Amino acid sequence: MDINLETLSHDELVQLISDAQKALKTVDARRKAEAKRAAEKAAKEFGFSLDEVLDAGVKGSKGAPKYANPDDATQTWTGRGRKPNWLIEALEAGKSLDDMAL
């Protein structure tokens, strides 16, 4: 393909750019679909679906709640990570973790 850009008008150049961008999107979509088919085929060779393989890399849940706010049972904490404000406030008010254990 040989296009002499020097002979094109401003509007023709803008249209050419627009057409090229659309063509790139189409090519990218086609390549992604081909990659997905190849990944599905590879997973199937090992006896898995692609979703099963992808889900295997997902981190597990945060864990079951161990403590709950006595004033609002919907507020819970697993005992891992940063203590929630409601727990800090309850501890400062003299309550113990055992008071809030589930």
N, CA, C and O atoms as a DFTB+ gen file, in Angstrom:
408 C
 N C O
     1  1       0.849      -1.167       0.000
     2  2       0.000       0.000       0.000
     3  2       0.892       1.227       0.000
     4  3       1.745       1.402       0.871
     5  1       0.681       2.058      -0.980
     6  2       1.507       3.254      -1.109
     7  2       0.589       4.448      -1.274
     8  3      -0.035       4.618      -2.321
     9  1       0.504       5.288      -0.226
    10  2      -0.347       6.472      -0.262
    11  2       0.552       7.690      -0.240
    12  3       1.423       7.820       0.620
    13  1       0.334       8.572      -1.184
    14  2       1.093       9.817      -1.212
    15  2       0.360      10.822      -0.319
    16  3      -0.618      11.439      -0.742
    17  1       0.834      10.980       0.906
    18  2       0.180      11.850       1.872
    19  2       0.231      13.321       1.467
    20  3      -0.603      14.120       1.892
    21  1       1.206      13.665       0.651
    22  2       1.367      15.054       0.231
    23  2       0.199      15.539      -0.637
    24  3      -0.095      16.734      -0.684
    25  1      -0.446      14.619      -1.307
    26  2      -1.520      15.018      -2.226
    27  2      -2.889      15.045      -1.549
    28  3      -3.867      15.476      -2.159
    29  1      -2.973      14.589      -0.290
    30  2      -4.256      14.537       0.408
    31  2      -4.570      15.872       1.078
    32  3      -3.681      16.571       1.564
    33  1      -5.850      16.203       1.088
    34  2      -6.294      17.422       1.762
    35  2      -6.344      17.183       3.268
    36  3      -6.184      16.056       3.736
    37  1      -6.566      18.250       4.010
    38  2      -6.686      18.158       5.472
    39  2      -7.796      17.183       5.849
    40  3      -7.592      16.300       6.682
    41  1      -8.970      17.342       5.238
    42  2     -10.106      16.473       5.546
    43  2      -9.821      15.010       5.193
    44  3     -10.222      14.101       5.919
    45  1      -9.137      14.797       4.093
    46  2      -8.794      13.433       3.697
    47  2      -7.797      12.806       4.690
    48  3      -7.890      11.622       5.012
    49  1      -6.848      13.620       5.164
    50  2      -5.894      13.122       6.148
    51  2      -6.590      12.778       7.465
    52  3      -6.289      11.755       8.081
    53  1      -7.523      13.633       7.896
    54  2      -8.272      13.366       9.127
    55  2      -9.071      12.073       8.969
    56  3      -9.115      11.254       9.887
    57  1      -9.699      11.891       7.813
    58  2     -10.467      10.670       7.561
    59  2      -9.555       9.448       7.534
    60  3      -9.914       8.385       8.042
    61  1      -8.384       9.605       6.942
    62  2      -7.424       8.502       6.891
    63  2      -6.997       8.090       8.309
    64  3      -6.911       6.902       8.619
    65  1      -6.733       9.082       9.158
    66  2      -6.355       8.792      10.550
    67  2      -7.494       8.067      11.262
    68  3      -7.260       7.077      11.956
    69  1      -8.707       8.546      11.096
    70  2      -9.874       7.931      11.725
    71  2     -10.042       6.488      11.261
    72  3     -10.280       5.594      12.073
    73  1      -9.918       6.266       9.965
    74  2     -10.043       4.914       9.410
    75  2      -8.935       4.006       9.936
    76  3      -9.176       2.836      10.234
    77  1      -7.727       4.543      10.048
    78  2      -6.604       3.748      10.541
    79  2      -6.820       3.369      12.008
    80  3      -6.525       2.241      12.405
    81  1      -7.329       4.297      12.811
    82  2      -7.592       4.002      14.218
    83  2      -8.667       2.918      14.361
    84  3      -8.541       2.029      15.204
    85  1      -9.713       2.988      13.548
    86  2     -10.750       1.952      13.568
    87  2     -10.158       0.604      13.174
    88  3     -10.474      -0.421      13.779
    89  1      -9.293       0.608      12.151
    90  2      -8.671      -0.633      11.689
    91  2      -7.786      -1.223      12.787
    92  3      -7.750      -2.441      12.964
    93  1      -7.070      -0.368      13.527
    94  2      -6.233      -0.852      14.626
    95  2      -7.073      -1.500      15.714
    96  3      -6.688      -2.537      16.255
    97  1      -8.210      -0.907      16.043
    98  2      -9.091      -1.487      17.053
    99  2      -9.584      -2.856      16.608
   100  3      -9.654      -3.789      17.409
   101  1      -9.924      -2.974      15.340
   102  2     -10.394      -4.245      14.795
   103  2      -9.293      -5.295      14.857
   104  3      -9.541      -6.440      15.235
   105  1      -8.077      -4.906      14.488
   106  2      -6.949      -5.835      14.523
   107  2      -6.679      -6.272      15.962
   108  3      -6.451      -7.454      16.218
   109  1      -6.705      -5.323      16.904
   110  2      -6.480      -5.664      18.310
   111  2      -7.552      -6.620      18.826
   112  3      -7.236      -7.580      19.528
   113  1      -8.810      -6.369      18.486
   114  2      -9.905      -7.241      18.926
   115  2      -9.727      -8.644      18.360
   116  3      -9.943      -9.633      19.060
   117  1      -9.336      -8.729      17.104
   118  2      -9.114     -10.022      16.468
   119  2      -7.962     -10.766      17.132
   120  3      -8.058     -11.970      17.371
   121  1      -6.871     -10.058      17.433
   122  2      -5.712     -10.689      18.078
   123  2      -6.056     -11.160      19.491
   124  3      -5.612     -12.227      19.917
   125  1      -6.851     -10.361      20.220
   126  2      -7.269     -10.773      21.563
   127  2      -8.122     -12.036      21.497
   128  3      -7.972     -12.940      22.319
   129  1      -9.013     -12.091      20.515
   130  2      -9.859     -13.276      20.353
   131  2      -9.004     -14.498      20.022
   132  3      -9.265     -15.592      20.523
   133  1      -7.994     -14.317      19.188
   134  2      -7.092     -15.422      18.849
   135  2      -6.311     -15.871      20.076
   136  3      -6.122     -17.068      20.293
   137  1      -5.858     -14.914      20.877
   138  2      -5.111     -15.241      22.096
   139  2      -6.000     -15.992      23.080
   140  3      -5.555     -16.942      23.724
   141  1      -7.258     -15.567      23.198
   142  2      -8.181     -16.243      24.108
   143  2      -8.428     -17.672      23.653
   144  3      -8.443     -18.591      24.471
   145  1      -8.621     -17.866      22.353
   146  2      -8.829     -19.220      21.835
   147  2      -7.604     -20.097      22.106
   148  3      -7.740     -21.263      22.474
   149  1      -6.418     -19.534      21.923
   150  2      -5.192     -20.295      22.172
   151  2      -5.070     -20.647      23.655
   152  3      -4.670     -21.759      24.002
   153  1      -5.414     -19.698      24.528
   154  2      -5.353     -19.957      25.970
   155  2      -6.372     -21.013      26.375
   156  3      -6.073     -21.881      27.195
   157  1      -7.584     -20.944      25.800
   158  2      -8.607     -21.947      26.085
   159  2      -8.146     -23.332      25.632
   160  3      -8.358     -24.325      26.329
   161  1      -7.520     -23.389      24.470
   162  2      -7.017     -24.664      23.949
   163  2      -5.934     -25.224      24.861
   164  3      -5.925     -26.418      25.159
   165  1      -5.018     -24.360      25.307
   166  2      -3.937     -24.807      26.193
   167  2      -4.502     -25.302      27.524
   168  3      -4.061     -26.330      28.036
   169  1      -5.465     -24.589      28.084
   170  2      -6.076     -25.017      29.353
   171  2      -6.784     -26.349      29.172
   172  3      -6.717     -27.214      30.046
   173  1      -7.460     -26.518      28.042
   174  2      -8.202     -27.752      27.775
   175  2      -7.259     -28.950      27.672
   176  3      -7.612     -30.059      28.072
   177  1      -6.065     -28.725      27.137
   178  2      -5.080     -29.801      27.034
   179  2      -4.683     -30.335      28.403
   180  3      -4.277     -31.491      28.528
   181  1      -4.798     -29.498      29.432
   182  2      -4.484     -29.907      30.794
   183  2      -5.728     -30.323      31.568
   184  3      -5.647     -30.657      32.750
   185  1      -6.881     -30.303      30.900
   186  2      -8.111     -30.755      31.530
   187  2      -8.860     -29.688      32.308
   188  3      -9.671     -30.004      33.177
   189  1      -8.592     -28.426      32.000
   190  2      -9.256     -27.329      32.699
   191  2      -9.926     -26.406      31.693
   192  3      -9.605     -26.404      30.505
   193  1     -10.872     -25.620      32.210
   194  2     -11.399     -24.534      31.395
   195  2     -10.527     -23.308      31.669
   196  3      -9.799     -23.269      32.661
   197  1     -10.600     -22.330      30.805
   198  2      -9.818     -21.111      30.999
   199  2     -10.242     -20.409      32.283
   200  3      -9.398     -19.871      32.999
   201  1     -11.544     -20.407      32.584
   202  2     -12.033     -19.782      33.816
   203  2     -11.443     -20.456      35.050
   204  3     -11.083     -19.783      36.015
   205  1     -11.344     -21.790      35.019
   206  2     -10.762     -22.507      36.157
   207  2      -9.305     -22.111      36.372
   208  3      -8.859     -21.946      37.507
   209  1      -8.577     -21.962      35.288
   210  2      -7.168     -21.585      35.388
   211  2      -7.037     -20.159      35.919
   212  3      -6.203     -19.884      36.781
   213  1      -7.861     -19.264      35.403
   214  2      -7.780     -17.875      35.838
   215  2      -8.228     -17.713      37.282
   216  3      -7.647     -16.916      38.018
   217  1      -9.246     -18.452      37.699
   218  2      -9.731     -18.362      39.076
   219  2      -8.724     -18.925      40.070
   220  3      -8.748     -18.557      41.245
   221  1      -7.841     -19.809      39.618
   222  2      -6.857     -20.412      40.517
   223  2      -5.880     -19.367      41.041
   224  3      -5.310     -19.541      42.118
   225  1      -5.682     -18.296      40.302
   226  2      -4.748     -17.256      40.724
   227  2      -5.371     -16.197      41.601
   228  3      -4.673     -15.311      42.094
   229  1      -6.679     -16.274      41.804
   230  2      -7.366     -15.266      42.604
   231  2      -7.131     -15.548      44.072
   232  3      -7.214     -16.691      44.523
   233  1      -6.838     -14.502      44.804
   234  2      -6.618     -14.639      46.240
   235  2      -7.876     -15.123      46.922
   236  3      -8.985     -14.824      46.478
   237  1      -7.711     -15.863      47.991
   238  2      -8.840     -16.374      48.750
   239  2      -9.563     -15.259      49.486
   240  3      -9.205     -14.086      49.386
   241  1     -10.575     -15.649      50.216
   242  2     -11.361     -14.663      50.942
   243  2     -10.551     -14.080      52.084
   244  3      -9.481     -14.586      52.420
   245  1     -11.055     -13.035      52.666
   246  2     -10.370     -12.369      53.764
   247  2     -10.453     -13.174      55.047
   248  3      -9.722     -12.892      55.997
   249  1     -11.297     -14.138      55.097
   250  2     -11.462     -14.956      56.288
   251  2     -12.775     -14.653      56.980
   252  3     -13.438     -13.654      56.701
   253  1     -13.126     -15.537      57.881
   254  2     -14.387     -15.379      58.608
   255  2     -14.225     -14.325      59.697
   256  3     -13.169     -14.225      60.320
   257  1     -15.275     -13.541      59.923
   258  2     -15.199     -12.538      60.988
   259  2     -15.079     -13.205      62.354
   260  3     -15.719     -14.224      62.617
   261  1     -14.260     -12.627      63.212
   262  2     -14.085     -13.135      64.570
   263  2     -14.667     -12.187      65.611
   264  3     -14.969     -12.589      66.735
   265  1     -14.821     -10.924      65.221
   266  2     -15.299      -9.912      66.157
   267  2     -16.390      -9.083      65.499
   268  3     -16.376      -8.863      64.288
   269  1     -17.336      -8.625      66.313
   270  2     -18.422      -7.784      65.796
   271  2     -18.638      -6.614      66.741
   272  3     -18.431      -6.723      67.950
   273  1     -19.054      -5.504      66.173
   274  2     -19.385      -4.318      66.949
   275  2     -20.669      -4.615      67.729
   276  3     -21.685      -4.942      67.115
   277  1     -20.654      -4.510      69.074
   278  2     -21.861      -4.801      69.839
   279  2     -23.002      -3.832      69.540
   280  3     -24.171      -4.169      69.731
   281  1     -22.665      -2.631      69.072
   282  2     -23.694      -1.641      68.751
   283  2     -24.238      -1.795      67.336
   284  3     -25.329      -1.310      67.038
   285  1     -23.497      -2.459      66.470
   286  2     -23.914      -2.641      65.071
   287  2     -23.302      -3.951      64.564
   288  3     -22.143      -3.969      64.148
   289  1     -24.053      -5.023      64.596
   290  2     -23.551      -6.353      64.262
   291  2     -23.114      -6.488      62.805
   292  3     -22.460      -7.468      62.449
   293  1     -23.462      -5.531      61.966
   294  2     -23.025      -5.605      60.568
   295  2     -21.561      -5.218      60.427
   296  3     -20.940      -5.512      59.406
   297  1     -21.001      -4.561      61.443
   298  2     -19.591      -4.176      61.415
   299  2     -18.783      -5.298      62.070
   300  3     -18.915      -5.560      63.266
   301  1     -17.948      -5.951      61.269
   302  2     -17.169      -7.082      61.761
   303  2     -15.694      -6.879      61.438
   304  3     -15.315      -6.012      60.649
   305  1     -14.868      -7.723      62.086
   306  2     -13.427      -7.707      61.838
   307  2     -12.926      -9.134      61.928
   308  3     -13.357      -9.889      62.799
   309  1     -12.019      -9.512      61.036
   310  2     -11.505     -10.880      61.001
   311  2     -10.391     -11.116      62.010
   312  3     -10.022     -12.261      62.274
   313  1      -9.861     -10.050      62.569
   314  2      -8.721     -10.187      63.472
   315  2      -7.405     -10.006      62.752
   316  3      -6.338     -10.085      63.361
   317  1      -7.479      -9.759      61.440
   318  2      -6.274      -9.533      60.644
   319  2      -6.318      -8.130      60.064
   320  3      -7.389      -7.588      59.795
   321  1      -5.169      -7.565      59.881
   322  2      -5.096      -6.239      59.287
   323  2      -5.357      -5.147      60.321
   324  3      -5.380      -5.396      61.527
   325  1      -5.550      -3.952      59.823
   326  2      -5.760      -2.791      60.678
   327  2      -7.056      -2.919      61.455
   328  3      -8.075      -3.357      60.921
   329  1      -7.007      -2.536      62.711
   330  2      -8.222      -2.579      63.540
   331  2      -9.174      -1.494      63.073
   332  3      -8.749      -0.368      62.813
   333  1     -10.463      -1.818      62.962
   334  2     -11.434      -0.796      62.566
   335  2     -11.649       0.212      63.702
   336  3     -11.414      -0.090      64.872
   337  1     -12.094       1.395      63.335
   338  2     -12.293       2.471      64.318
   339  2     -13.257       2.066      65.420
   340  3     -13.029       2.404      66.581
   341  1     -14.329       1.351      65.094
   342  2     -15.288       0.973      66.128
   343  2     -14.637       0.084      67.179
   344  3     -14.994       0.151      68.355
   345  1     -13.686      -0.746      66.765
   346  2     -12.986      -1.623      67.698
   347  2     -12.026      -0.821      68.572
   348  3     -11.957      -1.031      69.783
   349  1     -11.303       0.078      67.968
   350  2     -10.376       0.925      68.719
   351  2     -11.131       1.723      69.776
   352  3     -10.695       1.820      70.924
   353  1     -12.264       2.290      69.378
   354  2     -13.067       3.082      70.317
   355  2     -13.593       2.216      71.457
   356  3     -13.606       2.653      72.607
   357  1     -14.028       0.995      71.152
   358  2     -14.544       0.100      72.188
   359  2     -13.439      -0.305      73.150
   360  3     -13.668      -0.374      74.358
   361  1     -12.238      -0.575      72.632
   362  2     -11.118      -0.946      73.490
   363  2     -10.725       0.218      74.398
   364  3     -10.413       0.018      75.572
   365  1     -10.743       1.431      73.852
   366  2     -10.418       2.616      74.644
   367  2     -11.476       2.875      75.714
   368  3     -11.192       3.478      76.749
   369  1     -12.706       2.411      75.451
   370  2     -13.798       2.596      76.417
   371  2     -13.782       1.518      77.508
   372  3     -14.647       1.506      78.384
   373  1     -12.800       0.618      77.451
   374  2     -12.666      -0.367      78.502
   375  2     -13.123      -1.769      78.140
   376  3     -13.004      -2.680      78.959
   377  1     -13.636      -1.963      76.948
   378  2     -14.057      -3.306      76.553
   379  2     -12.844      -4.121      76.140
   380  3     -11.798      -3.566      75.804
   381  1     -12.987      -5.433      76.167
   382  2     -11.898      -6.313      75.734
   383  2     -12.300      -6.964      74.405
   384  3     -13.453      -6.896      73.981
   385  1     -11.313      -7.596      73.765
   386  2     -11.608      -8.314      72.524
   387  2     -12.610      -9.438      72.786
   388  3     -13.460      -9.730      71.945
   389  1     -12.504     -10.057      73.944
   390  2     -13.444     -11.143      74.288
   391  2     -14.887     -10.646      74.325
   392  3     -15.812     -11.401      74.027
   393  1     -15.081      -9.384      74.689
   394  2     -16.430      -8.820      74.734
   395  2     -17.051      -8.738      73.334
   396  3     -18.274      -8.743      73.188
   397  1     -16.212      -8.663      72.329
   398  2     -16.697      -8.492      70.953
   399  2     -16.525      -9.735      70.095
   400  3     -16.836      -9.721      68.904
   401  1     -16.031     -10.805      70.697
   402  2     -15.823     -12.051      69.961
   403  2     -17.152     -12.660      69.536
   404  3     -18.148     -12.585      70.255
   405  1     -17.145     -13.250      68.382
   406  2     -18.358     -13.917      67.881
   407  2     -18.422     -15.342      68.386
   408  3     -19.367     -16.066      68.074
